[in-house]
Amino acid sequence: MPATHTGHGGSGSIPYQAGVTGVTGVNGNVATSNPSTGRTREGLTALMRAARDGNVEMVKQLADKEVGLRDNNGHTALMWAAYESHPECISYLKKEIGIQDNYGWTALMIAAYFGATECVESLISEVGKQSTSPHVDLPAKVSASMLAARCGRVQILQRLLPYEKGLQDANGNMVSWYAEYGLNQCKGVALRKPHMEVVAYASKL
């Protein structure tokens, strides 16, 4: 099972490819703010940056003003909190639950993909949603449980699969396929052999 999520250190955009290859994300210091909008070059608002950094007090102050806004990729502050595994911020961002980014990914999908186990329970109402277009090297109609299976997130898969066990992606593949034939690397963790625990769990339901 992959190591516990440890955060990503202030990326300027969510580096999905890093989830597959281990590539380091863009450092937030590279981004330049637009004085007229208060956003970074990638479109991050102050609320998004606070959620990304786990600054709960700032999230509380900004939520009423900026909740629901999206960056250039369609990501919300809630998605940034999920990406960096800051469950303590989620309760202030609940109005963003259910929003999907430019590819149809939800905060729950992001949490499953990057292993933010502690955020999953707070985002459980997003189960059943599927992506709307291909992204990274994934087809459309992937679900959070498929992403969890692909990356060997056993605990997350156990929580999600009872709700999503019948879903298929755009290629007709289900969770069990992702568990057994998912990419050989995810979030920098070598998966040269199938995650037998994941495969076993995905196959029995």
C-alpha positions as CSV (number, residue, x, y, z in Angstrom):
1,M,0.0,0.0,0.0
2,P,1.4,3.4,-0.9
3,A,2.7,5.7,1.9
4,T,0.5,8.2,3.6
5,H,-0.2,11.4,1.6
6,T,2.4,14.0,2.7
7,G,1.4,17.1,0.7
8,H,3.0,18.6,-2.4
9,G,4.5,21.9,-1.3
10,G,2.5,24.6,-2.9
11,S,2.0,23.7,-6.6
12,G,0.8,26.4,-9.0
13,S,-1.4,23.9,-10.7
14,I,-2.5,20.3,-9.8
15,P,0.1,18.1,-11.5
16,Y,-1.9,15.1,-12.4
17,Q,1.0,13.7,-14.4
18,A,2.9,13.6,-11.1
19,G,0.3,11.1,-9.8
20,V,1.4,8.8,-12.6
21,T,5.1,9.4,-13.0
22,G,6.3,11.0,-9.9
23,V,7.1,14.3,-11.7
24,T,7.4,17.2,-9.2
25,G,4.6,19.8,-9.6
26,V,5.1,23.4,-10.5
27,N,6.4,25.4,-7.6
28,G,4.0,28.1,-6.4
29,N,6.8,30.7,-6.4
30,V,6.9,30.6,-10.2
31,A,3.4,32.0,-10.5
32,T,3.0,35.8,-10.7
33,S,0.0,37.5,-9.3
34,N,-2.3,39.7,-11.3
35,P,-2.8,42.9,-9.3
36,S,-6.1,43.6,-10.9
37,T,-7.7,40.3,-10.0
38,G,-5.6,39.0,-7.1
39,R,-5.1,35.8,-8.9
40,T,-1.9,34.0,-9.8
41,R,-0.9,33.2,-13.4
42,E,-2.7,29.9,-13.1
43,G,-5.8,31.6,-11.9
44,L,-5.6,30.7,-8.2
45,T,-7.5,33.0,-5.9
46,A,-6.5,33.9,-2.3
47,L,-9.0,31.3,-1.1
48,M,-7.5,28.6,-3.3
49,R,-4.0,29.4,-2.1
50,A,-5.2,29.3,1.6
51,A,-6.9,26.0,1.0
52,R,-3.8,24.6,-0.7
53,D,-1.6,25.7,2.2
54,G,-4.0,24.5,4.9
55,N,-4.5,28.0,6.3
56,V,-7.8,27.4,8.0
57,E,-8.1,31.0,9.4
58,M,-7.7,32.5,6.0
59,V,-10.1,30.0,4.5
60,K,-12.7,31.0,7.1
61,Q,-12.2,34.7,6.3
62,L,-12.3,34.3,2.5
63,A,-14.9,31.6,2.0
64,D,-18.0,33.8,1.8
65,K,-16.3,36.1,-0.8
66,E,-14.6,33.6,-3.0
67,V,-16.3,30.2,-2.7
68,G,-17.3,28.7,-6.0
69,L,-14.6,30.5,-8.0
70,R,-12.3,28.3,-10.3
71,D,-8.8,28.5,-11.6
72,N,-7.7,28.2,-15.2
73,N,-8.2,24.4,-15.0
74,G,-11.6,24.6,-13.3
75,H,-10.3,23.7,-9.9
76,T,-11.9,25.1,-6.8
77,A,-10.5,25.8,-3.4
78,L,-12.1,22.6,-2.2
79,M,-10.2,20.7,-4.9
80,W,-7.0,22.3,-3.7
81,A,-7.7,21.3,-0.1
82,A,-8.3,17.7,-1.3
83,Y,-5.1,17.7,-3.4
84,E,-3.0,18.8,-0.5
85,S,-5.0,16.7,2.0
86,H,-6.3,19.4,4.3
87,P,-9.5,18.0,5.7
88,E,-9.7,20.8,8.2
89,C,-10.5,23.2,5.4
90,I,-13.3,21.2,3.8
91,S,-16.1,22.2,6.3
92,Y,-15.7,25.8,5.2
93,L,-15.9,24.9,1.5
94,K,-18.9,22.6,1.4
95,K,-20.7,24.9,-1.1
96,E,-18.2,23.7,-3.7
97,I,-19.0,20.0,-3.2
98,G,-20.3,18.5,-6.5
99,I,-18.4,20.9,-8.8
100,Q,-16.4,19.3,-11.5
101,D,-13.2,20.8,-13.1
102,N,-12.6,21.2,-16.9
103,Y,-12.2,17.4,-17.3
104,G,-15.1,16.5,-15.0
105,W,-13.0,15.6,-12.0
106,T,-14.4,16.2,-8.5
107,A,-12.6,16.9,-5.3
108,L,-13.3,13.3,-4.3
109,M,-11.6,12.0,-7.5
110,I,-8.6,14.2,-6.7
111,A,-8.4,12.9,-3.2
112,A,-8.6,9.3,-4.4
113,Y,-6.0,9.9,-7.1
114,F,-3.4,11.5,-4.8
115,G,-4.2,9.4,-1.7
116,A,-5.7,12.1,0.5
117,T,-7.5,9.4,2.7
118,E,-8.5,11.9,5.4
119,C,-10.5,14.0,3.0
120,V,-12.5,11.2,1.5
121,E,-15.2,10.9,4.2
122,S,-16.0,14.6,4.0
123,L,-16.4,14.3,0.2
124,I,-18.3,11.1,0.1
125,S,-21.4,12.8,-1.3
126,E,-19.6,13.1,-4.6
127,V,-19.5,9.3,-5.2
128,G,-20.9,8.2,-8.5
129,K,-19.7,11.2,-10.5
130,Q,-17.5,10.4,-13.5
131,S,-15.1,12.5,-15.6
132,T,-16.4,14.1,-18.7
133,S,-13.4,13.9,-21.0
134,P,-10.0,12.2,-21.3
135,H,-7.3,13.5,-19.0
136,V,-3.6,12.7,-18.5
137,D,-3.7,9.1,-20.0
138,L,-7.1,8.3,-18.6
139,P,-10.3,7.9,-20.7
140,A,-13.5,9.8,-20.0
141,K,-16.0,8.5,-17.4
142,V,-13.4,7.4,-14.8
143,S,-14.7,7.5,-11.2
144,A,-13.1,8.0,-7.8
145,S,-13.0,4.3,-7.1
146,M,-11.3,3.6,-10.4
147,L,-8.6,6.1,-9.5
148,A,-8.2,4.6,-6.1
149,A,-7.9,1.1,-7.5
150,R,-5.4,2.2,-10.1
151,C,-3.1,3.8,-7.5
152,G,-3.5,1.0,-4.9
153,R,-5.4,3.1,-2.4
154,V,-6.9,0.2,-0.6
155,Q,-8.5,2.1,2.3
156,I,-10.1,4.6,-0.1
157,L,-11.3,1.9,-2.4
158,Q,-13.0,0.0,0.4
159,R,-14.9,3.2,1.3
160,L,-15.9,4.0,-2.3
161,L,-16.5,0.7,-4.1
162,P,-19.8,-0.2,-2.5
163,Y,-21.2,2.9,-4.1
164,E,-19.5,2.7,-7.5
165,K,-19.0,-1.0,-8.2
166,G,-21.2,-1.0,-11.4
167,L,-19.6,2.0,-13.1
168,Q,-17.7,1.7,-16.4
169,D,-15.3,4.1,-18.0
170,A,-15.6,5.2,-21.7
171,N,-13.8,2.0,-22.7
172,G,-16.1,-0.3,-20.8
173,N,-13.6,-1.0,-18.0
174,M,-14.7,-1.3,-14.4
175,V,-12.8,-0.9,-11.1
176,S,-11.4,-4.5,-11.2
177,W,-9.7,-3.7,-14.5
178,Y,-8.0,-0.6,-13.0
179,A,-6.9,-2.7,-10.0
180,E,-5.2,-5.3,-12.1
181,Y,-4.2,-3.5,-15.3
182,G,-3.7,0.1,-14.1
183,L,-0.5,1.9,-15.1
184,N,2.7,0.6,-13.6
185,Q,3.3,3.8,-11.7
186,C,1.1,6.2,-9.7
187,K,2.2,9.1,-7.5
188,G,5.8,7.9,-7.8
189,V,5.1,4.4,-6.3
190,A,6.2,1.6,-8.5
191,L,3.4,-0.9,-9.2
192,R,5.2,-3.4,-11.2
193,K,2.9,-6.2,-10.0
194,P,-0.8,-5.9,-9.5
195,H,-1.9,-4.7,-6.0
196,M,-3.2,-8.1,-4.9
197,E,-5.1,-6.7,-2.0
198,V,-6.8,-4.2,-4.3
199,V,-7.5,-6.7,-7.0
200,A,-9.0,-9.1,-4.4
201,Y,-11.2,-6.5,-2.9
202,A,-12.3,-5.1,-6.3
203,S,-13.1,-8.5,-7.6
204,K,-15.2,-9.8,-4.7
205,L,-17.9,-7.1,-5.0
